[in-house]
Amino acid sequence: MSSWYGRAVTPMAAKSKSWSIVFPTDYMNIQNEEQLRHIEKFTDDLAKFLDTEVQRISISQRWKETTTTNQSMDDYMSWVSRASL
């Protein structure tokens, strides 16, 4: 999967069409419905402009499905942030 890091879109598009926009649904807990609609519309418009798709994923669900530890993602992230210092 290609990623776009602010470089020109055209050269990247010529190299690969396997783009996607990752939309982490569990970090979009927005109480303001209008704000959430604007974010989703912007994301959909960006995907249309880039001729790609939006992958709406739950990071916490992916963690549960793929982790090799018995820790929750929140516990692990709390531990790893302290252990890295």
C-alpha positions in Angstrom: 0.0 0.0 0.0 1.4 3.4 -1.0 1.4 6.3 1.4 1.2 10.0 0.7 3.5 12.2 2.8 3.0 15.5 1.2 4.9 14.9 -2.0 3.2 15.6 -5.3 0.2 13.3 -5.9 0.8 12.8 -9.6 4.2 11.0 -9.4 2.8 8.7 -6.6 -0.3 7.9 -8.7 1.9 6.9 -11.6 3.8 4.4 -9.4 0.9 2.7 -7.7 -2.9 2.7 -7.5 -3.1 0.8 -4.2 -3.8 3.9 -2.2 -6.3 4.0 0.6 -7.2 6.5 3.3 -7.3 4.9 6.8 -10.0 6.3 8.9 -9.7 5.1 12.5 -13.3 4.9 13.7 -12.6 4.4 17.4 -10.7 7.7 17.5 -13.5 9.7 16.0 -15.7 9.8 19.1 -17.1 13.2 18.3 -20.2 14.4 20.1 -21.0 17.1 17.6 -22.8 15.3 14.7 -22.3 18.2 12.3 -18.6 18.2 12.9 -18.4 14.4 12.3 -20.4 14.9 9.0 -17.9 17.5 7.8 -15.0 15.2 8.6 -16.6 12.3 6.8 -17.5 14.4 3.8 -13.9 15.8 3.6 -12.5 12.2 3.8 -14.9 11.0 1.1 -14.1 14.0 -1.1 -10.4 13.4 -0.6 -10.8 9.7 -1.6 -12.8 10.7 -4.7 -10.1 13.3 -5.7 -7.3 10.7 -5.2 -9.3 8.0 -6.9 -9.1 5.7 -4.0 -11.2 4.3 -1.1 -11.6 5.0 2.5 -10.9 2.1 4.9 -12.8 2.6 8.1 -11.1 0.5 10.7 -11.3 0.0 14.4 -7.7 0.0 15.7 -8.8 -1.6 19.0 -10.6 -4.4 17.2 -7.5 -5.0 15.0 -5.5 -5.1 18.2 -7.8 -7.8 19.6 -7.6 -9.8 16.4 -3.8 -9.7 15.9 -2.1 -9.1 19.3 0.3 -11.7 20.6 -0.1 -10.4 24.2 -2.8 -10.8 26.7 -2.8 -7.1 27.5 -5.4 -4.7 26.2 -4.2 -2.1 23.7 -4.7 0.7 26.3 -2.6 -1.2 28.9 0.1 -2.0 26.4 0.3 1.5 25.1 0.5 2.9 28.7 3.3 0.4 29.5 5.3 0.9 26.3 5.2 4.6 26.6 6.8 4.4 30.1 9.2 1.6 29.2 10.7 3.5 26.3 12.1 6.2 28.4 
